[in-house]
């Protein structure tokens, strides 16, 4: 728990910085939107509606996978830290496992779409980071499947590796969604201000839930002598 608390504070600070940056840049983006629209009108006319749909679907799949299901799965498994009922522990574990498996399946579908339909020159940070995330995510799956039994000497090392990789995928996944939104704006010249704000609010809510989990027992004990 001592390791997780600084991480929670760090996540909260990063999310606040994201929100402040995006709100500050929203007005500037609005001023430049008309100029971008006129200069890229010819480019957009060449992009087929099918390609625009595939780009949008790719983004939704990756958002649902790495920026929603994975963080929610982390929040769910953290409920087991103070749960003593074996039946509830089993339910929490299965819910966590189902959420993570769905996240992997959606990310895989998004990767297949990217390989099949998009120009994968890997000359930008969004594509390079995406490849790294896919690799870490599937490594995390293998680590989760081949976990040592409780009480084993390797269990502590396994837990640390599992925790580090899960946290890394979640943080980089959130970052890559923001980068992907910028890539979407560059590709289609459509405004992403609303999506940036909504996504930032979602991340802030997840971080607040994370911090509440950290301090919930302490909050409850404030009224107990």
LINHUDA-V716604 format. One line per field, one symbol per residue. ss: DSSP state (A for helix, B for strand, O for the rest). A space follows every 10 residues. Layout:
ss=???
//
This chain:
ss=OAAAAAAAAA AAAAAAAAAA AAAAAAAAAA AAAAAAAAAO AAAAAAOOAA AAAAAAAAAA AAAAAAAAAA AAAAAAAAAA AAOOOAAAAA AAAAAAAAAA AAAAAAAAAA AAAAAAAOOO OOOOAAAAAA AAAAAAAAAA AAAAAOOOOO OOOOAAAAAA AAAAAAAAAA AAAAAAAAAA AAAAAAAAOO OOAAAAAAAA AAAAAAAAAA AAAAAAAAAA AAAOO
//
